[in-house]
Amino acid sequence: MKLGKLETNKIHHGNCIELMKNLPAGSIDHILTDPPFAIEFKAKQLSYNRKLGNVLKGYGEISQDKYLDFSLSWMREAFRVLKETGSMFVFSGWTNLKDILIALDELGFTTVNHLIWKYQFGVFTKKKFVTSHYHILFVVKDKKSYKFNKIDHYPEDVLTVNREYWKGKKKTPTKLPLELVDKLVQYTTDPGDIVLDPFMGSGTTAVACKQLNRHWLGFELVEDYITLANQRLE
């Protein structure tokens, strides 16, 4: 399938803001993405208890003073390409969550839920609480018309899913668990829908969509990440 100048079921190399401009307005059913958090994240830090040689290089962080403008820039295009019935999941840490919330409100999104992803443990700390969660904002264009499949009888806004660890395998510095993304895709889309991930990373959104019979589209700046994602898809 082709949307504007871009093929679906493919990860395109390049800047997500520029690539989204090639998509027609109102062409995407859902966006699920894990953008940079602007926390001076160091991909090779030893505190993650992993073999550093397996961590792929190229992770690009955003400076904190530019994070609001960065968020507004990509979310403006996200709002444009979503259908009127479309929705979006945005992952965020707590440090710069305020910039995410300001950008969403300013651009006209309606926040339906503020979810918490609780994972098994975070990085050890000495003088503060250990962070062992991420935020997931569930937002829509039209609060009166959006898709939500109640795949669980009692869907709570705290999702407890363990992080995945790939022992002895190449990996990106940050990676969402397939179990988590799989569930989120099922809540908000149907087979045949088109899901966009502007910050594709290791390809988890694409893998989930492929096994759930959704069309998908991804953007990524780092070519090694695209190679890894395509290997997972194969």
HELIX and SHEET records of a PDB file:
HELIX    1   1 CYS A   16  MET A   20  1                                   5    
HELIX    2   2 LEU A   46  TYR A   48  5                                   3    
HELIX    3   3 LEU A   52  ASN A   54  5                                   3    
HELIX    4   4 GLN A   64  LYS A   66  5                                   3    
HELIX    5   5 TYR A   67  VAL A   81  1                                  15    
HELIX    6   6 LEU A   97  LEU A  107  1                                  11    
HELIX    7   7 LEU A  178  THR A  188  1                                  11    
HELIX    8   8 THR A  204  GLN A  211  1                                   8    
HELIX    9   9 GLU A  223  LEU A  233  1                                  11    
SHEET    1   A 2 LYS A   2  LEU A   3  0                                        
SHEET    2   A 2 LEU A   6  GLU A   7 -1                                        
SHEET    1   B 8 LYS A  10  HIS A  13  0                                        
SHEET    2   B 8 HIS A 215  GLU A 220  1                                        
SHEET    3   B 8 ILE A 194  ASP A 197  1                                        
SHEET    4   B 8 ILE A  28  THR A  33  1                                        
SHEET    5   B 8 LEU A  82  SER A  92  1                                        
SHEET    6   B 8 HIS A 133  VAL A 140 -1                                        
SHEET    7   B 8 THR A 110  LYS A 118 -1                                        
SHEET    8   B 8 VAL A 158  THR A 160  1                                        
END                                                                             
